[in-house]
Amino acid sequence: MSQTAPLPGSRRPRTAGRASWVAKGGIESGGTTLSSQRNAPGGRHEGLIAICLLLLGLVAVAMAGVVPEGGRVPVRVGPLTDVQRPDGLPPGSIHSASVLRFELPPANPEARWVLRLEREAVDAVWLEAGDWHSPVQGFFQPGHEAGVLPGSYVFDLPASWSGPVELELHSTGDAPRALHPQVMDAGHAMHLEHYAVAASATIYASLFTIGLLSLALYSAARDRLFLALFGFTVVAMAALSAINGHLYQVPGLRLFAFWRGQGVVALVMLLCAAWLQMLLQYAGMDDQRPRWKGLVDGVSLALVGLVALCLVNVPQLARVLAQVQTVPFGLALVLGLVLLVDAARRRTLMALPLAALAVLALAGVILLELSTRGHRLDGVLVRYGYQLAIVAGVAILAVGLVGRIAEYRRQRDRELLARADTERRMQREAARSELVSELQLRLRSLSPEDIPWSAFRLLLDRLRPLLAVERLVVVAQGLHGQDVLLVDPVGDTDAVRAQIGRRQLALRRQAANGITLQQPVTEAGHPSVVAIEAVVPLPIRAPAWGAVLLQRRGADGFATEELSLAGDFARQALLHLDQAMAAVQLRRSAELDALTGSFNRRTIDHWLTRTFAEAARSGQPVSVLFIDLDHFKSINDRFGHACGDACLREVARALRAGLQEGDLFGRYGGEEFIVILPGRGGAAARAVAEHLRMEVEALRPECGGRPLRLTVSVGVATRLEHEEGPEATLGRADRALYAAKANGRNCVQVAPAVFR
């Protein structure tokens, strides 16, 4: 046997109408809890950012290693005058030469010395010493001896050299380049070359992976930002590989050597323009910051103009562009940094880490520019540091865009939840409208005894599809003088009736409070809660009371929205129930005589017309009885009108009791009554009239302690075949009544032919 007990503190919740047992953790929908976990923007990607920065730090620390001084030989660099310009140089090409002086230790067969130069964008570079000439190496046309992803020019010195050495360093190119020669043993040179190869491989592999990832993300998300990221990655890979001289080792891309240094500058400017446009879209300034967009578009257009100028390949421009190429690069980084700071202020995902990497890249560009200006800032980190910062920035940019996918997904989830909530609300509103329509339609034609049951039956039928419940119960006592108990499913009616009998007092108190409550349901032998019951009071005026009981298996309570829905539906059902009962009362007051409770003159006239019309169509007989109370005026005069009214009520009751179902009875005026007998002719009508006369004669009402003898006179008339309306028949019945009065009263007179 199940029983319910209120939860602690659940009798009077803090807010009226709010359930004291509420399902936790999400948006409730029809008894089902929909939860959508939310993470702070960027919270999922902190680990990825940490890994990227850690790898970048490890690579930087590894590249920051300094070659021990014992492995190097100091080199003095001086100008070389009266040098002859080599034959066959391209027009506008510049020939540079300098003298190198250094001292090598005594010859050692196990030690080999080399001269190392950072890989600058020169057409050719070589060494000369008397009759000795080194192989010619070039930036734009690297030979097979350069190896894979070369990071420097390395020249092997003769093993027999020792002591003071003087070398000539020659280079040709479209612009003067600052070369920093280093003499070191071959092992240390190979050590630095490995660092350069590792840095280059890291850069290209990272950009290639990010490019493939951006294409995959574009294919999945169809967001043009990922396509823009792919284009930016391709431009970055082309520009950085051109700066490092590796672009010209790829078959098919060696054609870029036609533009030599101007081609490198063009790719760098294109990278800057792509960087600014990428940030413009990423930071969402297309719509939010129109002034910034105009500035960025102007700078990007100027950079594209420089690209076009480089591609013209005018030799005289090469020198100028080589000197100023880092200026647009730095300005683009500064402008991008400003965009990122503004985006971070607007809480754009990953904007702050990108800004930090932009600062690192700018610092690396400054160090590289100082190195090219003649400052001896050697090291692989100086050459590749800003490139690694750019790659890390692209990686974090990709992470930020992936985070946008998560944000889009969260937004889509919110939209789906909102759409589901809207559909649920529309469904419930449609059910509410259908409930109201059915209540208005069905209750209108029902008898007062059937109205409450039908109204609550419609309520349960409409609530059942909207609420995940095991049982629905409507209980009401004293509602318009009736007691109602409806149970869904119907098979539980007997068990529910027994439970309500035991809980009637508690339920009545809860209903009187007018507050929706939830309480656990337990069963004997089960220590845990087996169900949750919600009590939704019906707003019924005391002493009547009522409630809707909702029961759901398990320990999950009802959501506030569900209880509000049940309460709203219950109020609608009760409202239309009251309106239907009021309409019945109004209809009765309009149709019935207030004193006797029988039909009044207006209603009788309506039924006379309808009955005679039907009889004319079907050819059935109809009889009319006029009944008049004898000597009624003397009763009023002797005993008063109150006694007269009591007598009229007694006579009406007796006449009504003597009629059959289908007969119509009403008060026609004063002490005169009328009876309509559909389907009965003269003989049957006379018999009914005699029976009614005898019923009245048998009455013995008392007035002032004295019994009264009442009698009636009855006039009977039957419809003739040619009569379609009641007028002629009523006239004959009236004349028959007068004949009965003239014959001494307390008799029945049937209208003869002479009355026609």
N, C-alpha and C positions, 0 to 999 in steps of 0.2 A: 504494500500500500504506500503510495507516494504522499509526501507531505511537504509543505513549504514553510520556510522560516525566514524572516527578514534578515538581511545582512546587517552587520553592525553599522550604525549610522545611516541606514538607508531609509528610515521612516520619514525624515524631513531633510531632503537634499537641500543644498545651499541655494540652488536656483530652481524655481518652480518649473515643472515640466521637463526637467533634465534627469536622465536616468542615472541611478546611483551605481549601476553596474554597466560599464562602458567597455566595449572591445578596444584594445590598445593597438597602436602601431600602424597607422596608415589611414587611408580614405576608405570609409565603409560603403559598401554597395550591396543592398539587398541581403544583408547577413553575411556577405563575403568580404573579407578584409583585403583590400588591395594596397600593398605597400610598395613604395618606390624609394629605394635608398638613395640618399643624396650625399655626395662628397663635396668638400670645398673645392672651388675651381683650382685646378692644377694639383690637387692633393695626390692624385694617383701617379703623377709624373715626377714627384720629388726624387724618388729612387733612381729613375732614368737620368735625371739631371745630375745627380750625385755621381753616377757611374761615368757619364760623359766627362765631367770635370775631373774625376779621378784618373781616367785614362789619359786625358790631356795633360794633367800634371805629371803623370809617370813618364809620358813621352818627352815633356819639356825637361824634366830632371835628367832623363837619360841623355838628351841632346846637349844639356848644359855642361857635360863633362869637359874638362879642359885637358888638352894634351900635355903631359909633363914636359917641363922645360928641357930636360935632358934629351928629348927626342927632336928638338928643333935647333936650327942654326939662325942667329940674327942675320937679317938681310937689310943692306942699305940700298936705297933706291935713289938714283940720280938721273937727271935729264941727259939725253943723248943728242948731241948736236951734229950737224953736217951728215944726217942720215939720208941715204938715197931712197926716194919713193919707189916701191916695187912696181914692176910693169904689170899691166893687165888689170888694174883696180877698176871697179865700176865707177861711173860718173858720180861725183859728190861723196865718194868714200874717203874717209879720213885715215891716215896712217899715223899711228902713235908708236914711239920707241923710247925706251928708257934703259939705263944701265943698272945692273944688279951686282953688288959686291958682297961677298960673304966668304967665310973661311970654313973649309971642311976638315974634319979630323983625319988622321992618317988612314990610308986605304985599309979596308978590312973586307976580306972576301965574304964574310957573313953579314955585313951591313951594306945596305943599298940606300942611296939618298935620292930623293925626288924633289921637284919643285911643283908646288901646288898653287893653283889660282882658283878663286871662286868663279863659278860659271856665269859670266856676264854675257850680254847680248852683243857679241862681236862677230864679224864675218870670219875672221881668221886670227889665230894667235900662234906664235912659234918662238923658239929660242935660237940664238946664234952665239957661237964663241969661236972665232977664228975660222977654221975649216969645218968645225962641227955644227951641224944643223939638226934641230929636233923635228919630229913630224909636225905637220901643220894640223891644228885642231880648229873646228869651227862650231859656232852656236846653232846656226841655221842649217848646216849640212854636216851633222855629226857622223863620224865614221864608225865602223864596226868596233874599233879599238876603244870607243867611249864606253861600251858596256850597256847594261840595262839601267835606265833611270839614273844617268850620271849626275853627280852633284858638283863636280869641279873639273878643271883641266889639270891633269897630272902628267908631268914630263919626267921620264927617268934620266938621271944624270949618269955620265960614264963612271963606271966603278973604279977607274984608275985615278979619278980626280981626288986631290987632297990639297990642303993648304989654301992659300988665297985663290979665289975664283972670281972672274969677271964675266958676266953674261949680258947679252943684249936681249931685251924683251920687246918683241914686235907684235902689234895688233892693228887690225883694220876693221872699220865699221862705219856706219852712217852717222855716228855721233861719238864723241869722246867718252870713254868709260874709265872709271877708276879701278885699276887692278891692284890687288894686294898680294904680292907673291910671298909664299912661305916655303922655306927649305926645311924638310923634315925627313926622318927615315921612312921607308916604304910602309912599315907596319903601322905607324901612327896615321899615315895618309889613308891607308886602307880602313883603319878604324873610323876615321871621320867620314869616309865614303860610305861605309855601312850605315852610319847614322843618317846620312842624306838619303840613301836608298830607302831606309825604313820610314823616314818622314814622308817622302814622296809617295811610297806605297800606301801609307796610312791615309794620306790626303785623297788619293785617287780612289782607293777602295771605299772610303767612307762616302765620297760624293757619288760613286757609282751605285752603292747600296741605297743611299737616300733617293737617288733618281728612280731606281726600280720601285722602291717603296711608294714614292709619290705617284707613279703610274698606277700601281696596284690600288692605292687609296682613291685615286680619281675614278678608276673603273668601278670601285665599290660604292663610293659616296656621290659620284658625279658632281663634285664641287670643283669649280674652275680654279680655286686657290691651289689645289694639288697639281693641276696642270701648269699653273704659273710657277709653282715650286720646282717642278721637273725642268721647265725652261731655264729657271735661274740656276739650277744645279748643273745643267749642260753648259751654260755660259761660264759658270765658275770653274768647271773642270777645264774648259778650253783656255780660259784666261790664265789659270794657275799653271797649267802644263806649258803654255807659251812662255810665261815668265821663267819657268825652270828649264826651258829648252827641250822638254820631252815631247812637245807636240810635233816636232819635225822628225821624230823617229817613227811615227805612225805612217804606214803606207797610205797614200791617198790624201793625207793632211800636210804632206811636205810642200804642197802648193802654197801654203801660207808663207813660206820662206821668200816668196816673191816680194812681199812688202817689208821684209826684214824687221827692223826695230819699230817701224810705224805700224806693222801688223800687231805687234805686242801691245803698243799703246792703244790701238783701236779695240782690242779685246778687253783691256783694262777699263777703258771708258764704257764699253758695253756692259761690263760687269757692274760698274757703278750705277749706271742707269737702271739695270735690272734689279739691283739691290734696293734702290729707292722706290721703284714701282712695286716691288714685292712687299716692302714695309708699308707702303701706302694702302695696299689692299689688306694686309694682315692687321694693321692697326685700325682698320675700319674708318679711315678718314675721307673716303670717297663722298660720304653723305654728311658726316658729322663735322668735318673741318674743311670747308670749301677753300679758305684762304691758304691753308697748308697744302691742299691738293694743287692749287694753282702754282705755288712756289715749287713744289716737287716736280710737277709737270714741266715747268720752265727749265729747271736745272737738268732734268732728264733730256729735254729737247736739245739743250746746249751740249750735253755729252754726246748725244747721237750726232749732232753737227760735227763735233771733233772726230767721231768715228768716220764720218763721211770724208772729212778733210784728210785723215790718215790714209784712207783707201785711195785717194788721188795719187799718192806715192810721189809727192814732190820732194826731191832729195834735200832741198834747202830747209824744209820744215823738220826734217828728222832731228837736227841738232837741238832745235827749240823744244820739240815735243819730248825728247829724251831728258831734258833738264826739268821740265814742268809736269811730267806725267804723274808724279806722286802728289801734286797739289790737288787735282780733281779727285784723286783717290781719297786723300785725307778729308777734303771737303764733303765728299759723299758720306764718309764714315761719320763726320761730325753732324751733318744734317740727319742721317739715319739715327744717330744717338738722340738727337732732339725729338725726333718722331717717337722713338721708343720710350723716352722719359714721359712724354705726354700720354702715350698709350698705357704705360704703367700707372700713371695717375688715374686713368679711367678704368683701371683694373683689367686690362687686356691680358689674356693668358700668356705667360712666359715672356712678357715684355721686359721685365726687370733683368732676368738672366741674359737676355739678348743684349740689353744695354751694357751690361758688364763685359760681355764678350766684344762688343763694339769698341769699348775703351781699350781692351787688350790688343785688339787688331790695330787700333790707331797708334798705340804705343809701339807696336812692332813695325808699323810703316815708318814712324819717326826714326827708330833705330836703323832701319834699312837705308833711309835717306841719308842719315849721318854717315853711314858706312860708304855709300856711293860718293859722298862729298869729300872723301879722303880720310875720314876718321877711321882708325884701325879698330873696328868693332868686329872681331872675328868670332866665328862660332856658327854651328848649324842652327842654333836657336834663333840667332839674329836673322838668318835668311829665311827660315821656315816658321818662325813663331807666329807671325801674323797670319800665315796661311792656315796653320792649325787652328787659330782662333776663328778664322772665317769658316772653316769646316765645322768646328764645334757650334758656331752660330747657326749654320744651316741645319745641323742635327737638332738643335734645340728648337729651331723654327719648325722643323718637321714634327717634333714632339708637341709643340704648341698647336699645330694644325690637327694632329691626332686628338689632342685634347678638345679641339673644337668639334670633332666628330662625337666625342663623348657628350659635349654640351648639346650638340644637335640631337643626340639620342635622348638626353634628358628632356630637352624641349619637346621632342616628339612624344616621349612618354607622358609629359605633362599635357600635351595636346590630346593624346589618346585618352588619358584619364578625364580630361575636361569634356572630350567628346562622349565618352562613356557616361559621364555624369549628366551631360545634357540629354543624351538619349534616354537615360534612366528617368530623368525628370520629365521628359516628354512622354515617356511611357506611363509614368505615374499620373501626369496631368491628363493624358488620354483616358486612363482608367477612372480618374476622378470625374471627368466629363461624362463618361459612359455611365458611371454610377448615378450621377445627378439626373441624366436623361432617363435612365430606367426607373429611378425612384419617382420622377414626375409622371412617367407614362403609366407605370403599373399600379401605383398606389391610388391613382385617381378613381379607378373603377372597382376597388375592393370594399368589402364591408368593414366596419370598424373592428370587428374581431380578427380579421386577417391582416390588417395594415401593419401592426408591429412585427409580426412574424415575417411577413414578406420583406419589410424594410431591412431587417437584420440579416435575412437570408441573402439578399443582394449584397450587403456589406461583406459578409464572409466570402461570397463568391468572388468579389473583386479584390479582396485583400490576399487571398490564398496565392495567386500567381506572383505577387509582388514581395512577399515575405517568406523567407526560408524557415517555416515553422512546422512543428509536428502536430500541433493542436490549436484550434481557434474556438473560443467560447464567447458567447454573448449571454449575459445574465442580467435580468431586470425584474424588479418587483414593484408593484403598484404603479406601473407606467400606464396612464389612462385607464386605471382600474384593472389592469391585466398583469399577469406574471409570465415572463418569457424566458426560455432557456433553449439556446441553439448551440449545437456542438458540431464541429467539423474535425475529424470524421464522425459520421452519425453513429458508428458502432461504439463510440466512447460515451454515449449519452448517459447510460445508467451509472457508469463509474463517476462521471463528472457530477451528476445529480447528487450522488452520495457524498462526494467531497464537499460540494457547495453547502449541503445540509450541515456538515460539521463546521465549515468555515464561514457560515453566513454572517455572523457578527463581525468577524475580522474584515471580511470583504466589504461589508456595509460601512465600516469605519474608514477603510482605505478609499472607498468611492466618495465618501462625504468629504475627505480631505481635498479632493480635486487635484491631486498630484500623482503623476505617473511614477510607479515604483517598479523595481525589478527585485526579484528574490530567488534564491536557489531552491531547487526541489530535490529532496532526498527520498530514498526508499529504504525500507527495512532490509538490513543485511548488506547495504552498500554504504561504506563510510564516506565516500566522496559524493560530490554533487552530480546528479544524473541529468538534470535539466535546469533551465532558467525560465522563470515565469515572469511576465510583465503584466501589470494591472493598469489598464488605461480607463480611468473613470469616465462615465457618461454624464454629461451636464444635465441631470434631471432634478427637478425641484423636489425638495423633501416634502413629505416623508418617503416618497418613492426614491429608489436608487438603482443604479445599474453600472456595469463595467464590461469591458472587452478584455479577455484573458488570452495572452499569447504565450505559447510554451515551445521552447526549442531544446532539443537534446544537446547534451554536453555542457561545458562550463562557459561557452562564449555567450556573452550577453547581447542585448539588442542595441544597435546604434541609435543615437539620438534622432537621426533622420528617419529611421524606421518607426520609432515610437511617435514621432510627429506625424508621420503618414497615417498610422493607425488612428491617432487621435483626430486628425482632420477628416478621415473617412467616416469615423464614428459620429462626429458632429454633423456631417452632411446627412447621414442616414437619419439621425435623430431630428434634425431640422425639418426634413421633408416628411418624416413620420408625423411630427406635430402639425405641420401644415395640412397634411392629408386628413388628420383627425379634426382639425379646425374646419376644413372644408366640408367634412361630413356633418359636423354640428351646424354649420351655416346652412348647408343644404336642407338639413332636417328642419331648421327653424323657418326656412322659406317654404317648405312643403307641408309642414304639419301645423295643426291647430295647437296653440300653446296651452289651452285649457284641457283638452281631451286627449291630445297625443295622436289624433287621427288626421287624415289628410284635410287640408283646408279647401276653401271654395276654388281657389285658383288651380290647385293641383288636380282636384276632381274634374274641373272643366277640361283640363289637358287630357286626362285619362279617358273622359267621355268621348272626346273627339277622336282619339287614337283607337279606342275600342270599337266604336261604330264604323270607322274606316276599315279596320281589319275584318269586321263582321260582314261589311258590304262586299269585300273582295272574296271572302271565303264562303259566303252564304250561310253563316252560322247565326243562331239567334242570340240576342242580347236583351236582358231584362233590367229594369231600373226600379228600385224601391225608394219611395219617399217616406221617411219615418218622422213623425212629430210627437213630442212628449205632451201628453194630455194635461191640461190645467196647470201648466208650468208657471204661469203668471201668479196664480194664487199661492204657489209655494214660495216664490220670491216675496210676495206681499206679507205672508204670514210668518215666514221663518228667516227672511233676509236673503241677500244675494249670495252670501257665503254658503248657505245651505243649498241654494239653487245650483251653484257651481259644483258642489259635491255630488248632487244628484245627476248633473250632466256627465260628470266623470264616471259615475257608477253605470249609467245607462250606456255610455260609449264602450266601457269595458265589457259589459254583457253582450252588446251587439257584436263587438269584434270577436268575442269568444265563440259566438254562434255561427261564424262564417268559415268557409273552407279556404284552402290555399288557392290563390288566384282571384278570389273575390276582392273587390275594392270597396273601402268604407271611408267615409269622411263626413265632416260637419259642414252642412250647407249654409248654415246661418242660424243664429239664435238657438232655439231648442230643436231645430230641424236637422236630420241626418239623411244621408243618401247612401245607397248600396248599389253597386254595379255588379251584375252577375253575367259574365261572358259565358256563352255556350248553353244557356238555359232559357227555355221558353216559358209560357204562361203558367202551366201546371206546376213545374218545378219551382218557378219563382214564387207562386202562391204558397207552396209548402215551406220555402225558406222564410217567407214573411210571417207565417203563422208561428214557426219555431222562434223567430226573433221576438215576436209579440209575447209569447209565453215566457221567454227568458227574462224579459223586462218585468213582466207581471209577477214573477217569482222573487224579484228583488225586495228587500226590506231595509232600506237605509234609514238611519236615525238622524234626527235633527233636534237638538235640545233634549235628548233623552226620549224622544217620542218616535216610534217607528212610522215610516211613511209607506203608502201604497202608490206605486207608480205604474202607469199604463201608457201605451203608445198607440197611435193610429197609423196605418200603413196603406199607401197607395202604390199599386203595382201596374206597370205597363211594359209591353214587349215590343221590340222593333219590328216593324212590318217590312216586307220584302223590298218594297220600292224606296225605303228610307235609307239614305246614306249618312245623314247627320243626326245628332241626338235631339234636336230642338222639338220635333213633333212628339217623340216618345216622352220627353220630359214634360211636355204640356199635358199629355194624357195621364201620366203618373201624378202630376199635381192635381188634376181634376179628380182623379180617383181618391187622393188623400182627402180632398174636401168632401167627397161623398162619404168617406169613412167617418169624418168628423160629424157630418150631418146624420149619420145612422147611429149616433150615440157613443162614438169613440171606442177605444180598446178593441178595434176590429181591423180586418184586412179587406180592402176593396180593390178588385182588379178592374182595370179600365175596360168598359164595354165598347162595342162598336159605335155607340152613339157619341163617344168622346172624340171620334176621329175628326 
